[in-house]
Amino acid sequence: MFSLFIDGQPAGYSQMDVIMGIGMIVLFGAIMYFMIYLPQKKRDKKLKEQMDKLCIGDKVVTIGGLVGVVARIEEETVTIYTSAANTPVSYTKAAIQTVIPRNGESDEKKDKEKK
């Protein structure tokens, strides 16, 4: 165990093996960055834009799956009406998962029509 490094190199491994190991770690890190971090960053940016454009009357879906219509918007909370009984429920803005604009047309539909 103490003889793991001899003359600056791991015992039993050539310099090429060490370079290949480091290269695989770097490659794996790059793949993880492009497959996980960038798409999540894009989703977060889109949701932030939706929250900035949020207005009364928009339909929202919470992270718990509750669907309702926005009734009141405050600094950090949003009150929505749910069901036919118009039950008011307050949530933090972070609990909103999806925003559907009043006209019922999502940004994805608009993008498809432009193409």
C-alpha positions as CSV (number, residue, x, y, z in Angstrom):
1,M,0.0,0.0,0.0
2,F,2.8,2.4,0.8
3,S,4.6,1.4,-2.4
4,L,1.8,2.7,-4.6
5,F,4.0,5.4,-6.1
6,I,7.6,4.7,-7.1
7,D,9.5,7.5,-8.7
8,G,6.3,9.6,-9.3
9,Q,4.4,6.8,-11.1
10,P,2.0,4.3,-9.8
11,A,3.6,0.9,-9.2
12,G,2.7,-1.6,-12.0
13,Y,1.2,0.9,-14.4
14,S,2.9,2.5,-17.4
15,Q,2.6,6.2,-18.2
16,M,0.2,5.5,-21.0
17,D,-2.1,3.7,-18.6
18,V,-2.2,6.7,-16.3
19,I,-2.9,9.1,-19.2
20,M,-5.7,6.8,-20.5
21,G,-7.2,6.7,-17.1
22,I,-7.2,10.4,-16.7
23,G,-8.5,10.8,-20.2
24,M,-11.5,8.5,-19.5
25,I,-12.3,10.5,-16.4
26,V,-12.2,13.8,-18.4
27,L,-14.3,12.2,-21.2
28,F,-16.9,10.9,-18.7
29,G,-17.1,14.4,-17.1
30,A,-17.6,16.1,-20.5
31,I,-20.4,13.6,-21.4
32,M,-22.1,14.2,-18.0
33,Y,-21.9,18.0,-18.5
34,F,-23.5,17.9,-22.0
35,M,-26.1,15.3,-21.1
36,I,-27.2,16.4,-17.7
37,Y,-26.1,19.9,-16.8
38,L,-26.8,21.8,-20.0
39,P,-30.4,20.5,-20.5
40,Q,-31.3,21.2,-16.9
41,K,-29.9,24.7,-17.2
42,K,-32.0,25.2,-20.3
43,R,-35.2,24.0,-18.5
44,D,-34.5,26.2,-15.5
45,K,-34.0,29.2,-17.8
46,K,-37.3,28.5,-19.6
47,L,-39.2,28.1,-16.3
48,K,-37.7,31.4,-15.0
49,E,-38.9,33.2,-18.1
50,Q,-42.4,31.6,-17.7
51,M,-42.5,32.8,-14.1
52,D,-41.5,36.3,-15.1
53,K,-44.4,36.4,-17.6
54,L,-46.9,34.8,-15.2
55,C,-50.2,36.7,-15.0
56,I,-53.6,36.3,-13.4
57,G,-55.7,33.9,-15.4
58,D,-52.8,31.7,-16.5
59,K,-53.3,28.0,-16.0
60,V,-50.5,26.4,-13.9
61,V,-49.4,22.9,-12.8
62,T,-47.6,22.5,-9.5
63,I,-44.9,20.0,-8.7
64,G,-47.5,18.0,-6.9
65,G,-49.6,17.7,-10.0
66,L,-52.4,20.1,-8.9
67,V,-53.8,22.1,-11.8
68,G,-55.4,25.5,-11.3
69,V,-55.8,29.1,-12.5
70,V,-53.8,31.9,-11.1
71,A,-55.9,34.3,-8.9
72,R,-53.3,36.4,-7.1
73,I,-49.5,36.9,-7.5
74,E,-47.4,38.2,-4.7
75,E,-43.6,38.5,-4.3
76,E,-42.9,34.8,-3.4
77,T,-46.3,33.2,-3.4
78,V,-49.0,32.5,-6.0
79,T,-52.6,31.8,-5.1
80,I,-54.5,29.5,-7.5
81,Y,-58.1,28.4,-7.8
82,T,-58.7,24.7,-8.2
83,S,-61.7,22.5,-9.1
84,A,-65.2,23.6,-9.8
85,A,-65.6,24.8,-6.2
86,N,-62.9,27.5,-6.8
87,T,-60.9,26.5,-3.8
88,P,-58.0,28.9,-3.3
89,V,-54.6,27.4,-2.6
90,S,-51.4,29.3,-2.1
91,Y,-48.0,28.0,-3.2
92,T,-44.5,29.4,-3.4
93,K,-43.4,30.3,-6.9
94,A,-40.8,27.5,-6.7
95,A,-43.7,25.0,-6.5
96,I,-44.9,25.9,-10.0
97,Q,-43.8,23.3,-12.6
98,T,-45.5,24.4,-15.8
99,V,-47.3,27.6,-16.9
100,I,-49.9,27.5,-19.6
101,P,-50.8,31.0,-20.9
102,R,-54.4,32.2,-20.9
103,N,-54.8,31.8,-24.6
104,G,-54.0,28.1,-24.2
105,E,-51.1,28.2,-26.6
106,S,-47.8,27.0,-25.3
107,D,-44.4,28.2,-26.4
108,E,-43.8,24.8,-28.0
109,K,-46.8,25.2,-30.3
110,K,-45.7,28.7,-31.3
111,D,-42.2,27.4,-32.2
112,K,-43.7,24.5,-34.3
113,E,-45.9,27.0,-36.2
114,K,-42.9,29.3,-37.0
115,K,-41.0,26.3,-38.6
